[in-house]
């Protein structure tokens, strides 16, 4: 009997993720601001789908009069507004459990209809751009087209990259096919890959997943971090050729569309819509590369303070002062986020508090099959929803919460302040609103620090945030530029090519003293953002702008705050660089990025002194 009791004491409790049906309702998002249930969605979808045929009634008439053009634009605007709502509901339901075939079918139906709609509306751009210049100018001055004046002015820029009606229709027909690489990557990494079970630092056995991998990388026990790292990447290595094929397919798709529309390159195509010059992208890379000695100094500091002979990638996420890490419940996380955001005013904070509590904007915790990571998904008519996979033991998840809340409040203000056609801000400015919130949280926590050790812990975290958001994302951006350029030059993008190019960048950015485990070269195969080309650089420029703007708001007065809130309300009513310039920061100049990197160096100096 004694032996049996001893065996029971040694038996470790296994932690597995709950199924979606077992998650508490209060911990899930309330999608009723979109549709009450699946039946309501289905009814609305059927009505919307029937509207697609109405596009044909406008074909051939857009150049006849301003009134005819306005009628078409109003119809399209209303159609897109309903479509946004339908598509968002379908998408959010698929993320709850990526293995649920019911919602794969739902989103499949929507995507098919959206592709049909894109084909039906494909005549609009070439027909509008065929209107004679003098007549077009006269149209722009009409009362009927005043709500769409900016839309039409921006459209003219695309004239060199707009094809004939037939060619535009062919491109539109390829919509679902073009997403194949992204969908295959998502299904493989989120639904099909299984990483097995693993023991944490407490000896508990838990399921290794994308979300638990993040928590394990923050473990104070090095053997746990090392085991999790290799077990996780072993699975990616066993599928490396498939993942290389999906990433290569995505790159080739980017190049195809850029060539089809007459852009000089895929990156030129990507930057065109935001009216961002290539110099902004290239100067970011140059600035970060020039600070490599400071990056190496920090990594060596980390190695010394952690008393390690060698620093491996799995040693770079855990706080140096890991014994200061704390458990933070969801309520505690919400409370500290809201306290840090008080400089943004009562309206901002009270709206966000309701969203994170009673109004249930957020889906809080991981469950089996749930999409990994976190995101904000705002719409014009619905709540600005947030997906989290919150882990109470990971401080970074508190920062993730305020990051996504920044996006959601940006959506909230833009939807309240702009008409539908101008509310949907672009990613370039979105990353400013989110990382601005992170800056306020970081500064708040530092101010509340009671000891040098606690401050050192937070300084360490701030350094790692800049390293992860500016330095790491810039490395990602250079990788994207490199692989697209190779493919454009006719170089096959094989698994060996990906690993070779990524390995070069790891050495260039982090230095020769940082041990690059061979499996780390596979990291490029697991980054979902690479399937949305030339997106990641906006994280780096966003944080650079956010550091400058947060200092401006915190040290300024009512005008500086109003400038920032006006920026949040701006949607896409101006180009992103103009919105930021009005808010107080000019991203065409090197100062914002250099200022952010100066802060990185000063924080490294402070951390060395504190420790």
N, C-alpha and C positions, 0 to 999 in steps of 0.2 A: 504493500500500500504506500509506503514511504517513497519507493522508487517511482511509482506512478505520479505522486505529487511533485517530485523533483522534475520529472519529465514534462509535466504540465507547466511548471515554472519556466523551463527552458524554451518551451514552444513559443515562438514569436507570433504575435498577432499580424495577420496579413491585411494590408490596406488596399482595397481595390476601388476603382472609381464607380460611383453609383450609376445606374441606368437613368435615362432622362426622366422616366416616369416616377423615380424615387426622389427627385429633387423637390424641396419645399417650394411652394408657389411664391412665397415672399422673396425667395432668392432668385426668381426668374423675372425676365422682363414682361411687361404687359403690352402686347402688340395691338390692343384694341383701338389705339389712336389711328391705326392703319385700317384694320378690319376686325370685326368682332370675333370671327372664326373662319375656318376654311370655307364654309358654305358661303359666307358673305363675300369672301375673296373670289370664289368661283363665279358668283352672280355678276360681280363687277367686271371680272375678266371677260366673261362672255359678251357683255355690252361693249367693252373697250375693243375687243377683237373685231367686232362687226364694224367699228368706226374706221378701220384701216382702208376700206374700199372708198371712203369719202375723199381720200387724197387725189384720186383720179379725176374728180370733178374740177380740180383747180389746174390740172395740167394744161399747158398752152395758153393760160390766161394771165400769168403773173406780170407780164409786161404791158398789159392793156391799160391799166389804171392803178393809181395808188390804192383805191378802194379794193380792187380785186386782190392785190398783193397783201393788203392788211387783213382781208378776210381769211386768206390762206395761213398767214402767220398766226392769227388768233386761234384758228382751228388747231394748228400744229402745237401751239403753246398749251392749249387745254388738253390735247391728246397726250403730250409728253408729261404733263402734270399728273394725270391719272396713271400713266405708265410707270412713273417713278414710284408711286405709292404701291402699285401691284408688284413691281419688281423688287422693291425693298422688303415687303412682307415675305415673298417667296424666298429671297436670299436669306433673310434672318432665320426662317424656319429650317433651311438646310444646314445652317451652322449649329443648330441645337444638337443634332446627331447626324453627322455626315454619312453614316451608313444607312440612314432611313430612306428607303427607296421611294416612299410615298412623296416626300418633298423633293427628291431628285426629279420625279415626274412633274411635279408642280412647276419647278423652276424651268424644266425642259419645255413645258408648254409655253411659259412666258417668253423664254428666249427664242423659241420658234416664231411666235407672234411678233416679237420685237424685230426679228430679222425680216419678216414679211413687211412690217411697217417701214423699216429702213429702206427696203427695196421700193415700196410704194411711194415714198417721199424722196427718192433719190433724184427725181427730176428738178427739185426745187433749187438747189444751189446752181447748177449750170444754167437753168432758165433765168434765174435772177441776175446772174453775172453776164448774161447775154443782152440785158437791157442796155441800150446805148447810154454812154456816159452822161450826156446832157439831160436826158430823160430821167436817169437814175438820180441825179442831183436834185431835180425838180421833185421827184417822189419823196426824197428825204426831207424836204421842206413842208410836206403836207401834214395836215392835222391827223389824218387817219394813221399815219405811220410813225407818229411821234413816240409811242411806247416802244417801238422797235428800232429807233434811229441808231442806237449804238450797235445793235445786232447787225444791221445792214452795213454800217460803216466798217465793222470788223470783217464782215464777209468779203468785202472788196479785196482785202489782203490775200485771200485764198484764190484769186482769179488765176494766177500762174500755175496753181496746183489742182485745179478743178478740170475734170475730164468731160467728155461728151455724155449725153444722157445715157446712152447704151453702156458706156464704160463704167459710169457711176453705178448703174444698176448691177452690173457684174460684180463690182467691188462690194456693194451692199449685200449681195447674195452670199458672200463668203463669210459673213459675220460669225455664225456659229462655228464654222470650220476653223476660223482663225483662232478661236478660243480653245481648241482641242489640247494643245500642249499645256496650257494653264490648268484646264480641268483634269487632265491625266495626272499632272503633278500633284494637284490637290487631293485627288482620290487616293493616289498611291501613298502620299506622306501622312494624310490625316485619317484615312480609313483602313488601308491595307497593311501598312507597316506595323509590325508588332515588336516591341523592344524587350519583352520579358519582364521578370520580376527582379527586384534588387533590394538590398538592405541599406537603410539610411544610418546616420551616425548614432541613432538610438537603438539600433539592432532590429528595428521594425522592417518587415518585408512589405514593399509596396510595388505597384505597377509602374514601370518606367514608361514615361510618355513625354511629349513635347513640354507640357507644363511642369511635370515633376522633374524633368531634366534641369530646368531653370533653378528649381529649389535645391536640387542636389549639387549644382555647381556653386551654390552658396554654403554648402556644408562646411563646418569647421574641421571635419576629419578628412585629411588629404586622400587616404585610401578609398574613401567613399567617392570623392570627386573623380579620382583617377579611374575607378571601376566604372562609374556612370559614363564618363567621357568615352571610354573605349567600347563599352557595351552598346552605347547609343550609335556611335559611328560605325561599329561592325555591321549594323543593319543597313546603313547607307552604303557601305562598301559592297555589300552583297547585291545591291541594286544600282551600282554606280553607272553601268552602261545604259540602263533604262533612263536614269535621271539625266545623264549627259545627252541622251537623244531628245528628251522633252525640252531641255534648256536650249539645245541647238535649234530645235524646231521653232521655239519662240523667237530666237534671234533672227532666223531666216524669215519669219513672218514679218518682223519689224522692217527688215531690209526690203522685202518684196513691196510692202505698201509705200515705203519711202521712194523707191524707184518708180513705182507705178504713178505716183503723183509728181514726179519730177523734182524731188528734193535732192540736194547734194549728197546727203547721207542720212542714216537713221537718226542720228543725234540732232541733225538740223531739223528734221521732221518733228522730233519731240519738242524741241525748244521753241518752235515757231508759234505754237498756239498761245504761249504765255508771253510772247514777244521778248524773250530773254536772249541776249547775245551770248554766243559761245564763249566769249571772254570771261563771263561770270563763272561758267563751269570750269574753264581751264585755270583761272586765277585761284579758285578754291583749291584745286589739286596742288598747284604750285606752292600756295601758302602753307598747306598742311605738310607737304613733303619737306619744306624748309625748316620745320620744327622737329624733325626726326631726333636730333640730339636730346631735346626736352622729353620726348616720348621714351627714349632709351633710359634717360635718367630716372624717370618715374618707375619704369619696370624694374630697374636695378634697386631702387629704393624699396619697392614692394618685396623683391627677393630678399633683401637684407633684413627688413623688419619682420618677415615671416620666417626668418632663419632657414632659408632653403639654399641648397647648393646650386640648384637649377630652377628656373621659372618655366613652367609649362602652361599651355593655354588654360588648363583646368584650375590653375592657381590664380587666375586674373579676375574672377568674379566675386569670390568670397571677400568680405571686408577684412582688411588687415587686422583690425581689432574685432574679431568675430565674436568675442565674449560679450560685446555690447549690443549685439543684435537682439531684438525683442519681438515677442508675439504681438501682432496688432489685429484685433478683430475687425470685421467690416465696419462696424459702428465707429470704432476708434480711428480707422483710416479716413472715413468720411468726415469726422469731426476735425482732425488735424488738417485735412485738405481745405476745409472751409475756413478755418482760422487763418491759414496762410494766404487765402485769397481775399481777405477783408479789405486790403487796399483798393480792390476793384469795386467796392460799394455794396450797399445793402441789397439793391435789386439783383445784382449778379449772384450774390451768395444765397439769397432766399430762394431764387428760382432753381439754382443748382441743388440746394438742400432738398427741395421737394422732389426734384428729379431722381436723386439718389436714394430717396426713402419712400415716401407715400405714393409717388407717381410711377415708381418702378421702371425707370429708364434702363436700368442695368441688369444684365444677366451675370450673376456674380461669380459662381464657382465652377470648377471643371466637372464634367460628367463623362461617362463613356461615350466615345464617338464625337464629342463636341469639338468644333474647330479650335485649333491651337491659337495661342497668342491673344491679342486684344485689338479692338477697333471701335471707332465711333461711326455711326451710320445715320446721318440726319436727312430729313426730307422736308419739303415745303409744308406739307399738311399734317405730318405725324410728329411724334416726339423724337428727339435726337438720341437714338438708342446707343447703348454702350455694351459691348461684349467684353467680359473679363474672364480670366481663369485664376481668380484671386487665391494666393497662398498666404496665410497669415504670418508665416515665418520669414517672408521675403520683403525687405524694405523697398526694393525696386518696384514691387507691385503697388505700393502706395503712390509712388511716382507715376506708374503707369495709369493709375486711376485719375490723378490730376491731369495727366497728359490727355487722356481720352475725354475727360470733362472739358478741357480747353477746346477740343474739337466740337463737342456737343453744344457748348455755349456759343461758339462761333456760328454754328448752324442755327441756333435759337435766335440770335440777334439778327443774322442776315435774313432769315425767313420773315421776321417781324418788320424788317425795315425796307426790304426790296421786293419788287414784283418777281414773279416766278422766273422770268427770263434772265434776271440779274442776281438772284439770291445765291446760286450755287458756286461758292468760292472755289478757286483752284488749289491744288495741293501745295503749290509754292508758298502761298500765304497760310494755308492750314497748319503747316508745321511751325509757324511762328506762334499762333495762338496756343498750341499744345505745349510747346517747350517754354513759352512765357510762364505758364502755370507751374512748370517744373522749377523754374528759377525762383519763383515766389515761395514755393514749398521748401526748397533748399535753404534759402536765406532765413526763412522763419525758423526752421529746425536748428540752424546754426545759432541764431539769437537766443534760442531756448536752452542751449547746451549749458550744463551746470559745471562741467569739468573740462580740463584740457583733453582728456581722453575721449570724452563724448564729442567734443568739437572736432578732434582729429578723425573720429569715425565718420562724421558728416562731411568733412573736407575731403576725405578719401572717397566718399560716395560721389561728391560733386566732381572730383577729378575723373572718376570712372564714367560719369555721365557724359562729360565733354569728350572723353576718349571714345566712348561708345557711339555718341551721336555725331560728333564732328569728324574725328580722326577715322574711326572704323567705317562710317558711312561714306566718307570721301574715298577710302580704299575701295569700297564696293563700287562707287561711281567710276573710279578709274578702271576697275575690272570690266564694268559694262562697256565703257568706251573702247577698251582694248579688244574684247571679244567681238564686238560689232565691226570694228575696223578690220580685224583678221578675216572675218566672214566676208566682208565687202571686198577684200583683196583676193578672195577665192580660197582661203585656208580652211580646210575641214575642221569643224569644232568637235574633236573626239574627246574621250575622257582624258587621254594623256595631255592633250592641248589645254583643257580646262585646269588640270592639276598643275601643269607647268607654269601657266600664266598666273594662277592664283598663288602658287608658291613663291614666285618672284616678288609679288606685291607684299606678301606677309613679311618677307625679309626686308624689303625696302621700307616698310612703314614701322616695323617693330624692332628692327636691328638684329644683328648676328648673335647677340648674347641671349636672345629669347629663343628657347627651345621650341622648334616647330615640329610637333609630332606629325608623322607622315599622314595620319588620318585627318589632320586639320585642313589639308588641301581639299578635302571633300566638302568643306563648309560651303563652298560656292554652289553646291548642288542642293542645298536645303533652304536657300533664301527665297521665300515666295515673292519678294519685291522684284526679283530679276525678271519676273514674268509680266511686269508693268514697267517697261524699259525707261531708263533715265529718270527714275523716280527718286532714288535714294539720296541723290545729291541735295534734294530739297530739305532733307532732315538737317544736313550740315549748315546750309544757308539759313534755314529756319531758326536753329538754335543761336547762330551768330547774331541774327536780327533780334531774337528774343532777349539775349543778354543785354544788348544795347537798349532795347525798349523797356525792359524791366528796370534797369538803372534809371532811365528817364522818368518813369512813372513813380518809382519809390522816392526819388530825390526831388521830384517836381511837385506841382500843385494841381489845381482843378483843370487847367488847360491841358496839361500833359495826360491826365486821365481821360479827359474827353476826346483827345486825339486818338488814344488807344481804343476807346469804346467805339468811336466812329469807324476806326479800321475794322473792328469786329462786325459792324453793321454794313460794311461796304459790299459784301458778297463779291460779285465779279463786275461791279459797276465801273471799275477801272482795271487796267492791266496791273498785275501784282507788284511790279517795281514802283508804279505810281502810287498804289495804295500804301506801300511801306514808306515811300518818301514823304507822303502826307502825314504819316504817323510819326515821322521823325528819324528815319534811318534810310540811307542811300546804299543799296546793295550793288550798284554799279561801281562803287569805289571800294578799295581794299580794306578800309578802316574797320568795318564791322567784323570781318573774319579775323583780322589781326588783333583786334581788341579781345575777341573770344579766346584766341590762342595765348595772348598775354595773360589773361586770367588763368588759363591752364597752368602756365609756368609759375605764376605767383602762388597758386594753390599747392603746387608741388613743393615750392620753397617752404611754405607754411607747414605742410605735413611733415617734412623732414625735420623742422624745428620742434614741432609738437611731439614727435615720437623720439 
